[in-house]
């Protein structure tokens, strides 16, 4: 576990910048993909995979107060069985600090609810810290994100919390996302364009309660993103999610269709106009 976290940290520290020579960039970039080795190693003992289908709807908001500070929030409802039943909801908020135009730190908290047969059976409080770094390789944008989550979970009996049914663990998340421009729709408004997003995110568990399943899940993400302006974009993504279970030999596979709205509000622009 310590080795995995060190690899993730190295992936962020060793990011090649725009001024990095090409031969050094090609050497440093594969460090980020070393995390995939953990995923493939975990799959070596797979015996059974159950497949499910989900549909996610999520809204993301970023309110920027200054060059340094911003307030980020998002909310989502995750459905399954062709929109017939609820799987989970999420509400998340955090404060972001831009160290520079490439590196951002976020401190936040999330609240989640999990459903079984339309009844909530578990809730989770999830404080988190993250650091992200973005680079450009020609016209292709790249974002690396490392997040540490503190997961406090409690079982629910209909509407009552079960005080003796609680659990806690840490979870590390590392994501790399590429944004590839496809079509520009306006010469006057370069922000109005169609792009392709491709990425991967791996989740690793840590803590006293984690005995066998250090590997939690892996997400492969691909889909188009339509930007209508610098402040509003919509993406429609296919995501394949492989999730571990309490049985170390069994995994769940999720085919997810994910519709998201990204909304930026720049208060600095309003101050300039006034």
DRENLUM-95924 format. One record per residue (C-alpha): z, y, x; residue number from 1; residue in one letter. Coordinates in Angstrom, 1 decimal, padded with zeros to 4 digits. Layout:
<sites>
      c3      c2      c1  sevo  pator
       Z       Y       X   NUM      A
...
</sites>
This chain:
<sites>
      c3      c2      c1  sevo  pator
   000.0   000.0   000.0     1      X
   000.8   002.4   002.8     2      X
  -002.5   001.6   004.5     3      X
  -004.4   002.3   001.3     4      X
  -002.8   005.7   000.8     5      X
  -003.5   006.6   004.5     6      X
  -007.2   005.7   004.0     7      X
  -007.4   008.0   000.9     8      X
  -005.8   010.8   002.8     9      X
  -008.2   010.4   005.7    10      X
  -011.1   010.4   003.3    11      X
  -010.1   014.0   002.3    12      X
  -009.2   015.3   005.7    13      X
  -012.4   014.1   007.3    14      X
  -014.8   015.5   004.8    15      X
  -017.9   016.9   006.5    16      X
  -018.5   020.6   005.7    17      X
  -021.8   022.4   005.3    18      X
  -021.7   023.3   009.0    19      X
  -021.1   019.7   010.2    20      X
  -024.0   018.2   012.1    21      X
  -025.9   015.6   010.1    22      X
  -025.1   012.8   012.4    23      X
  -021.3   013.5   012.1    24      X
  -021.6   013.8   008.3    25      X
  -023.1   010.4   008.0    26      X
  -020.3   009.0   010.1    27      X
  -017.5   010.6   008.1    28      X
  -018.8   010.1   004.6    29      X
  -018.5   006.3   004.5    30      X
  -014.7   006.7   005.0    31      X
  -014.5   007.5   001.3    32      X
  -016.2   004.3   000.4    33      X
  -013.7   002.2   002.3    34      X
  -011.5   002.1  -000.8    35      X
  -014.1  -000.1  -002.6    36      X
  -013.1  -002.9  -000.2    37      X
  -009.7  -003.0  -002.0    38      X
  -011.5  -003.5  -005.3    39      X
  -013.7  -006.3  -004.0    40      X
  -010.7  -008.0  -002.4    41      X
  -008.8  -007.9  -005.7    42      X
  -011.7  -009.6  -007.5    43      X
  -011.7  -012.6  -005.2    44      X
  -009.2  -014.4  -007.5    45      X
  -010.8  -013.5  -010.8    46      X
  -011.0  -016.4  -013.2    47      X
  -011.4  -014.8  -016.6    48      X
  -012.8  -011.5  -017.7    49      X
  -012.5  -010.2  -021.3    50      X
  -015.0  -007.6  -022.3    51      X
  -014.3  -004.7  -024.7    52      X
  -016.2  -001.6  -025.9    53      X
  -014.8   001.9  -026.3    54      X
  -015.9   005.4  -027.2    55      X
  -014.1   008.3  -025.6    56      X
  -014.1   012.0  -026.8    57      X
  -012.6   014.6  -024.5    58      X
  -012.3   018.4  -024.1    59      X
  -011.6   020.0  -020.8    60      X
  -010.6   023.6  -020.4    61      X
  -010.2   025.7  -017.2    62      X
  -008.7   029.3  -017.5    63      X
  -009.1   031.2  -014.2    64      X
  -006.6   034.1  -013.7    65      X
  -007.6   035.0  -010.2    66      X
  -009.4   033.8  -007.1    67      X
  -006.4   031.6  -006.4    68      X
  -004.8   030.6  -009.7    69      X
  -006.0   028.7  -012.8    70      X
  -004.7   026.8  -015.8    71      X
  -006.3   023.4  -016.5    72      X
  -005.9   021.4  -019.7    73      X
  -007.6   018.6  -021.5    74      X
  -007.2   016.5  -024.6    75      X
  -008.9   013.3  -025.7    76      X
  -009.1   010.6  -028.3    77      X
  -010.3   007.1  -027.2    78      X
  -011.6   004.8  -029.9    79      X
  -012.9   001.2  -030.0    80      X
  -014.5  -001.3  -032.3    81      X
  -017.5   001.1  -032.9    82      X
  -015.2   004.1  -033.8    83      X
  -013.2   002.0  -036.2    84      X
  -009.8   002.0  -034.5    85      X
  -007.8   004.1  -032.1    86      X
  -007.0   002.9  -028.6    87      X
  -005.3   005.9  -026.9    88      X
  -004.8   009.7  -027.0    89      X
  -004.2   011.9  -024.0    90      X
  -002.9   015.5  -023.7    91      X
  -002.8   017.0  -020.2    92      X
  -002.1   020.3  -018.6    93      X
  -001.6   021.7  -015.1    94      X
  -001.6   024.7  -012.8    95      X
  -004.3   024.9  -010.1    96      X
  -004.2   026.7  -006.8    97      X
  -007.4   027.3  -004.8    98      X
  -006.7   027.1  -001.1    99      X
  -010.2   028.2  -000.5   100      X
  -013.5   027.8  -002.4   101      X
  -013.7   024.1  -001.4   102      X
  -010.1   022.9  -001.7   103      X
  -007.9   022.9  -004.8   104      X
  -004.3   021.7  -005.5   105      X
  -003.1   020.9  -009.0   106      X
   000.4   020.3  -010.3   107      X
   000.6   019.0  -013.9   108      X
   001.8   016.6  -016.6   109      X
   000.2   014.4  -019.2   110      X
   001.4   012.8  -022.4   111      X
  -000.3   009.6  -023.6   112      X
   000.0   007.3  -026.6   113      X
  -001.4   003.8  -026.8   114      X
  -002.2   002.0  -030.1   115      X
  -002.3  -001.6  -031.3   116      X
  -003.7  -002.3  -034.7   117      X
  -003.6   001.4  -035.6   118      X
   000.1   001.5  -034.8   119      X
   001.4   003.3  -031.7   120      X
   003.1   000.7  -029.5   121      X
   003.6   002.7  -026.2   122      X
   003.9   006.2  -025.0   123      X
   003.7   007.5  -021.4   124      X
   004.9   010.7  -019.7   125      X
   002.8   011.2  -016.5   126      X
   003.6   014.1  -014.1   127      X
   001.0   014.3  -011.4   128      X
  -000.2   016.1  -008.2   129      X
  -003.7   016.2  -006.9   130      X
  -005.9   017.7  -004.3   131      X
  -009.7   017.9  -004.5   132      X
  -012.4   019.0  -002.1   133      X
  -016.0   019.7  -002.8   134      X
  -019.0   019.8  -000.5   135      X
  -022.8   020.2  -000.8   136      X
  -025.4   018.1   000.9   137      X
  -028.5   020.0   000.2   138      X
  -028.7   020.4  -003.5   139      X
  -026.4   017.5  -004.2   140      X
  -022.8   018.5  -004.9   141      X
  -019.9   016.1  -004.0   142      X
  -016.3   016.2  -005.2   143      X
  -013.5   014.1  -003.7   144      X
  -010.2   013.9  -005.6   145      X
  -006.9   012.3  -004.7   146      X
  -004.2   012.2  -007.4   147      X
  -000.7   010.8  -007.4   148      X
   000.8   009.9  -010.8   149      X
   004.4   009.2  -011.8   150      X
   004.2   007.0  -014.8   151      X
   007.2   006.8  -017.2   152      X
   006.3   004.3  -020.0   153      X
   008.3   003.5  -023.1   154      X
   007.6   000.9  -025.8   155      X
   007.6   002.1  -029.4   156      X
   008.5   000.2  -032.5   157      X
   006.4   002.0  -035.1   158      X
   008.0   005.5  -034.9   159      X
   011.2   004.6  -033.0   160      X
   011.6   004.6  -029.2   161      X
   013.1   001.4  -027.7   162      X
   015.5   002.8  -025.1   163      X
   015.9  -000.6  -023.3   164      X
   012.1  -001.1  -023.0   165      X
   011.1   001.3  -020.2   166      X
   009.1   001.0  -017.0   167      X
   008.1   003.3  -014.1   168      X
   005.7   003.2  -011.2   169      X
   003.5   005.4  -009.0   170      X
  -000.2   005.3  -009.1   171      X
  -002.8   006.6  -006.6   172      X
  -006.2   007.6  -007.8   173      X
  -009.2   008.3  -005.6   174      X
  -012.5   009.5  -007.0   175      X
  -015.8   010.5  -005.5   176      X
  -018.3   012.2  -007.7   177      X
  -021.9   013.2  -007.0   178      X
  -023.8   015.8  -009.1   179      X
  -027.5   015.6  -008.7   180      X
  -029.6   018.5  -010.2   181      X
  -032.6   017.2  -012.2   182      X
  -034.1   020.1  -014.3   183      X
  -033.6   023.9  -014.3   184      X
  -034.4   025.3  -017.7   185      X
  -034.2   029.0  -016.9   186      X
  -035.1   031.1  -013.9   187      X
  -033.0   033.9  -015.1   188      X
  -030.0   031.7  -015.7   189      X
  -029.8   029.1  -012.9   190      X
  -026.6   027.6  -014.5   191      X
  -028.7   026.3  -017.4   192      X
  -029.7   022.9  -016.1   193      X
  -029.6   019.2  -016.5   194      X
  -027.8   017.1  -013.8   195      X
  -027.0   013.5  -013.2   196      X
  -023.4   012.6  -012.4   197      X
  -022.6   009.4  -010.4   198      X
  -019.2   008.4  -009.2   199      X
  -016.5   005.8  -008.6   200      X
  -012.7   006.0  -009.0   201      X
  -010.2   003.4  -007.9   202      X
  -006.5   003.2  -009.1   203      X
  -003.8   001.6  -007.0   204      X
  -000.2   000.9  -008.1   205      X
   002.9   001.4  -006.1   206      X
   006.7   001.2  -006.7   207      X
   009.5  -001.3  -007.0   208      X
   008.2  -002.8  -010.2   209      X
   004.8  -003.5  -008.7   210      X
   004.9  -007.0  -007.3   211      X
   001.4  -008.5  -007.6   212      X
  -001.1  -006.0  -009.1   213      X
  -001.5  -003.3  -006.5   214      X
  -005.0  -002.9  -007.8   215      X
  -004.8  -001.4  -011.2   216      X
  -008.4  -000.5  -012.2   217      X
  -011.8   000.7  -011.0   218      X
  -014.3   003.0  -012.8   219      X
  -018.0   003.3  -012.2   220      X
  -019.4   006.4  -013.8   221      X
  -023.0   007.5  -014.4   222      X
  -024.6   009.9  -016.9   223      X
  -026.3   013.2  -017.6   224      X
  -024.6   016.5  -017.7   225      X
  -026.1   019.5  -019.5   226      X
  -024.9   023.0  -018.5   227      X
  -025.7   025.7  -021.0   228      X
  -024.1   028.4  -018.8   229      X
  -021.6   028.7  -015.9   230      X
  -018.8   028.4  -018.5   231      X
  -020.0   025.6  -020.8   232      X
  -021.4   022.1  -020.2   233      X
  -021.5   018.8  -022.0   234      X
  -021.8   015.4  -020.5   235      X
  -022.6   012.0  -022.0   236      X
  -021.4   009.2  -019.6   237      X
  -021.5   005.5  -019.4   238      X
  -018.4   004.1  -017.6   239      X
  -017.7   000.6  -016.6   240      X
  -014.0   000.0  -016.2   241      X
  -012.4  -003.1  -014.7   242      X
  -008.7  -003.3  -015.4   243      X
  -006.1  -005.7  -014.1   244      X
  -003.7  -007.5  -016.5   245      X
  -000.2  -009.1  -016.1   246      X
  -002.0  -012.3  -015.2   247      X
  -003.3  -011.7  -011.6   248      X
  -006.2  -014.0  -012.3   249      X
  -007.4  -012.2  -015.4   250      X
  -009.1  -008.9  -015.8   251      X
  -010.4  -006.8  -018.7   252      X
  -013.8  -005.2  -018.6   253      X
  -014.6  -002.1  -020.6   254      X
  -018.0  -000.6  -021.5   255      X
  -017.2   003.0  -022.3   256      X
  -019.4   005.7  -023.8   257      X
  -017.8   009.0  -023.0   258      X
  -018.7   012.3  -024.5   259      X
  -017.0   015.3  -022.9   260      X
  -017.1   019.1  -023.2   261      X
  -016.2   021.3  -020.1   262      X
  -015.2   024.9  -021.0   263      X
  -014.4   027.5  -018.4   264      X
  -012.8   030.9  -019.2   265      X
  -012.9   033.4  -016.4   266      X
  -010.4   036.2  -017.1   267      X
  -011.4   037.9  -013.9   268      X
  -014.8   038.7  -015.5   269      X
  -013.0   040.3  -018.5   270      X
  -010.9   042.5  -016.2   271      X
  -014.0   043.7  -014.3   272      X
  -015.7   044.6  -017.6   273      X
  -012.7   046.5  -018.9   274      X
</sites>
